[in-house]
Amino acid sequence: MNSCILMAEIVKEPELRFTPDGLEVTEMLVQFSGLRESEPAANLKVVGWGNMAKEIQQHYHVGDRVLLEGRLGMHTIDRPEGFKEKRAELTVQKIYPLVANLNMTGSSRTTAPVTTPPQKAVSSYEPPLSTPTPTTSNVGVASQNNYSEPVPQVSKPERSSYPPVAPNPEPDVDDIPF
Protein backbone atom coordinates (compact mmCIF):
# COMPACT_ATOMS: atom_id res chain seq x y z
CA MET A 1 0.00 0.00 0.00
CA ASN A 2 1.40 3.37 -1.02
CA SER A 3 0.42 6.00 1.54
CA CYS A 4 2.29 9.13 2.50
CA ILE A 5 1.53 11.82 5.10
CA LEU A 6 3.54 15.03 4.85
CA MET A 7 3.54 18.31 6.76
CA ALA A 8 4.70 21.08 4.42
CA GLU A 9 4.42 24.73 3.42
CA ILE A 10 3.05 25.79 0.04
CA VAL A 11 5.78 27.70 -1.86
CA LYS A 12 4.15 27.94 -5.31
CA GLU A 13 0.55 29.08 -5.81
CA PRO A 14 -1.78 26.18 -6.77
CA GLU A 15 -2.55 26.27 -10.50
CA LEU A 16 -5.88 24.89 -11.69
CA ARG A 17 -5.92 23.37 -15.19
CA PHE A 18 -8.23 21.03 -17.08
CA THR A 19 -7.52 17.81 -18.96
CA PRO A 20 -8.91 17.40 -22.52
CA ASP A 21 -11.75 15.40 -20.92
CA GLY A 22 -12.66 18.36 -18.68
CA LEU A 23 -11.24 16.89 -15.44
CA GLU A 24 -9.77 19.44 -13.02
CA VAL A 25 -6.13 19.10 -12.00
CA THR A 26 -4.22 21.36 -9.61
CA GLU A 27 -0.45 21.45 -9.26
CA MET A 28 1.53 23.22 -6.55
CA LEU A 29 4.98 23.08 -5.03
CA VAL A 30 5.46 22.45 -1.31
CA GLN A 31 8.54 22.64 0.88
CA PHE A 32 9.33 20.60 3.98
CA SER A 33 12.29 20.62 6.33
CA GLY A 34 14.76 17.78 6.74
CA LEU A 35 15.19 15.64 9.81
CA ARG A 36 18.27 17.55 10.94
CA GLU A 37 18.79 21.31 11.10
CA SER A 38 21.85 20.98 8.85
CA GLU A 39 19.77 19.44 6.03
CA PRO A 40 18.31 21.85 3.48
CA ALA A 41 14.56 22.01 2.93
CA ALA A 42 13.22 19.79 0.15
CA ASN A 43 10.62 20.67 -2.49
CA LEU A 44 7.93 18.33 -3.79
CA LYS A 45 5.35 18.67 -6.54
CA VAL A 46 1.80 18.00 -5.30
CA VAL A 47 -1.08 17.18 -7.65
CA GLY A 48 -4.80 17.10 -6.87
CA TRP A 49 -7.53 15.77 -9.16
CA GLY A 50 -11.27 16.46 -9.52
CA ASN A 51 -13.04 18.00 -6.53
CA MET A 52 -9.79 17.94 -4.56
CA ALA A 53 -8.21 20.13 -7.27
CA LYS A 54 -10.99 22.71 -6.90
CA GLU A 55 -10.72 22.69 -3.11
CA ILE A 56 -6.95 23.19 -3.18
CA GLN A 57 -7.16 26.05 -5.66
CA GLN A 58 -9.94 27.84 -3.74
CA HIS A 59 -8.74 27.43 -0.15
CA TYR A 60 -4.93 27.14 -0.14
CA HIS A 61 -2.27 29.71 -1.08
CA VAL A 62 1.47 30.41 -0.83
CA GLY A 63 2.65 30.40 2.78
CA ASP A 64 -0.10 28.08 4.04
CA ARG A 65 1.11 25.17 6.12
CA VAL A 66 -0.75 21.98 5.40
CA LEU A 67 -0.90 18.32 6.24
CA LEU A 68 -1.05 16.28 3.03
CA GLU A 69 -2.15 12.67 2.71
CA GLY A 70 -1.78 10.81 -0.56
CA ARG A 71 0.22 8.50 -2.83
CA LEU A 72 3.87 9.06 -3.65
CA GLY A 73 4.95 8.41 -7.23
CA MET A 74 8.13 8.74 -9.31
CA HIS A 75 8.19 10.22 -12.81
CA THR A 76 11.03 10.13 -15.33
CA ILE A 77 11.63 13.31 -17.33
CA ASP A 78 13.83 13.58 -20.44
CA ARG A 79 16.09 16.60 -19.92
CA PRO A 80 17.26 18.77 -22.85
CA GLU A 81 20.84 18.08 -21.72
CA GLY A 82 20.37 14.48 -22.87
CA PHE A 83 19.82 12.63 -19.61
CA LYS A 84 16.77 11.39 -17.73
CA GLU A 85 15.78 12.82 -14.39
CA LYS A 86 13.53 11.16 -11.82
CA ARG A 87 11.20 13.35 -9.78
CA ALA A 88 8.89 12.50 -6.92
CA GLU A 89 5.27 13.65 -7.01
CA LEU A 90 2.56 13.40 -4.36
CA THR A 91 -1.00 12.79 -5.55
CA VAL A 92 -3.03 14.28 -2.73
CA GLN A 93 -6.13 12.50 -1.44
CA LYS A 94 -6.75 14.60 1.70
CA ILE A 95 -5.47 17.99 2.77
CA TYR A 96 -5.74 19.71 6.16
CA PRO A 97 -4.75 23.28 7.08
CA LEU A 98 -2.41 23.60 10.06
CA VAL A 99 -2.43 26.22 12.81
CA ALA A 100 -0.79 29.43 11.60
CA ASN A 101 1.82 29.77 14.37
CA LEU A 102 3.58 26.42 13.96
CA ASN A 103 7.35 26.15 13.94
CA MET A 104 8.45 24.21 10.83
CA THR A 105 11.96 23.51 12.16
CA GLY A 106 10.91 20.03 13.20
CA SER A 107 10.91 20.68 16.94
CA SER A 108 7.12 20.60 17.15
CA ARG A 109 6.06 17.10 16.11
CA THR A 110 2.75 16.96 17.99
CA THR A 111 0.72 19.25 15.78
CA ALA A 112 -2.75 18.33 14.61
CA PRO A 113 -4.96 19.45 11.77
CA VAL A 114 -7.25 22.38 12.41
CA THR A 115 -10.25 20.47 11.18
CA THR A 116 -11.78 18.59 14.08
CA PRO A 117 -14.77 16.30 14.02
CA PRO A 118 -17.98 17.93 15.20
CA GLN A 119 -18.67 17.45 18.88
CA LYS A 120 -21.95 15.89 19.92
CA ALA A 121 -24.19 18.29 21.78
CA VAL A 122 -24.77 17.36 25.39
CA SER A 123 -28.45 17.00 25.97
CA SER A 124 -29.96 18.38 29.13
CA TYR A 125 -33.25 16.58 28.47
CA GLU A 126 -34.29 14.14 31.15
CA PRO A 127 -37.21 11.82 30.42
CA PRO A 128 -40.11 12.06 32.88
CA LEU A 129 -40.22 9.48 35.62
CA SER A 130 -42.83 6.85 35.03
CA THR A 131 -45.38 6.64 37.79
CA PRO A 132 -47.88 3.80 37.83
CA THR A 133 -51.49 4.89 37.83
CA PRO A 134 -53.94 2.88 39.88
CA THR A 135 -56.68 1.15 37.94
CA THR A 136 -60.23 1.00 39.10
CA SER A 137 -61.06 -2.21 37.30
CA ASN A 138 -58.96 -5.36 37.02
CA VAL A 139 -60.72 -6.46 33.85
CA GLY A 140 -58.13 -7.20 31.14
CA VAL A 141 -55.18 -6.44 33.45
CA ALA A 142 -52.85 -9.35 34.11
CA SER A 143 -51.01 -7.78 37.02
CA GLN A 144 -50.07 -4.42 38.37
CA ASN A 145 -46.38 -3.60 38.30
CA ASN A 146 -44.68 -1.86 41.15
CA TYR A 147 -41.85 0.03 39.45
CA SER A 148 -40.13 1.00 42.67
CA GLU A 149 -39.14 -2.60 43.48
CA PRO A 150 -36.10 -4.15 41.77
CA VAL A 151 -36.72 -6.81 39.18
CA PRO A 152 -35.60 -10.24 40.45
CA GLN A 153 -32.74 -11.72 38.45
CA VAL A 154 -33.28 -15.20 37.11
CA SER A 155 -30.17 -17.36 37.06
CA LYS A 156 -29.64 -20.34 34.81
CA PRO A 157 -29.91 -23.65 36.64
CA GLU A 158 -26.68 -25.60 36.93
CA ARG A 159 -26.54 -28.83 34.97
CA SER A 160 -26.46 -31.71 37.42
CA SER A 161 -25.12 -34.32 35.03
CA TYR A 162 -22.76 -34.20 32.10
CA PRO A 163 -22.34 -36.79 29.35
CA PRO A 164 -19.49 -39.23 29.98
CA VAL A 165 -16.13 -38.36 28.51
CA ALA A 166 -15.09 -40.66 25.68
CA PRO A 167 -11.86 -42.52 26.41
CA ASN A 168 -8.84 -41.39 24.39
CA PRO A 169 -7.85 -44.30 22.13
CA GLU A 170 -4.21 -45.35 22.22
CA PRO A 171 -2.37 -44.86 18.91
CA ASP A 172 -1.41 -48.06 17.13
CA VAL A 173 2.39 -48.01 16.96
CA ASP A 174 2.40 -50.61 14.18
CA ASP A 175 0.62 -48.23 11.75
CA ILE A 176 3.41 -45.61 11.65
CA PRO A 177 4.55 -45.30 8.01
CA PHE A 178 8.25 -44.74 7.29
RAQUILIN-V12457 format. One record per backbone hydrogen bond with DSSP energy under -1.0 kcal/mol. NH is the residue of the N-H (numbers start at 1). CO is the residue of the C=O. If there is no record, write none. Layout:
nh=NH co=CO
nh=NH co=CO
This chain:
nh=4 co=70
nh=6 co=68
nh=8 co=66
nh=9 co=31
nh=10 co=64
nh=11 co=29
nh=12 co=29
nh=15 co=27
nh=17 co=25
nh=19 co=23
nh=22 co=19
nh=25 co=17
nh=26 co=48
nh=27 co=15
nh=28 co=46
nh=30 co=44
nh=31 co=9
nh=32 co=42
nh=42 co=32
nh=44 co=30
nh=46 co=28
nh=47 co=90
nh=48 co=26
nh=50 co=24
nh=52 co=49
nh=54 co=50
nh=55 co=51
nh=56 co=52
nh=57 co=53
nh=58 co=54
nh=59 co=55
nh=60 co=56
nh=63 co=10
nh=64 co=61
nh=66 co=8
nh=67 co=96
nh=68 co=6
nh=69 co=94
nh=70 co=4
nh=71 co=91
nh=73 co=89
nh=75 co=87
nh=77 co=85
nh=79 co=83
nh=82 co=79
nh=85 co=77
nh=87 co=75
nh=89 co=73
nh=90 co=45
nh=91 co=71
nh=92 co=47
nh=93 co=69
nh=94 co=69
nh=96 co=67
nh=98 co=65
nh=102 co=99
nh=114 co=97
nh=141 co=138
nh=149 co=146
nh=175 co=172
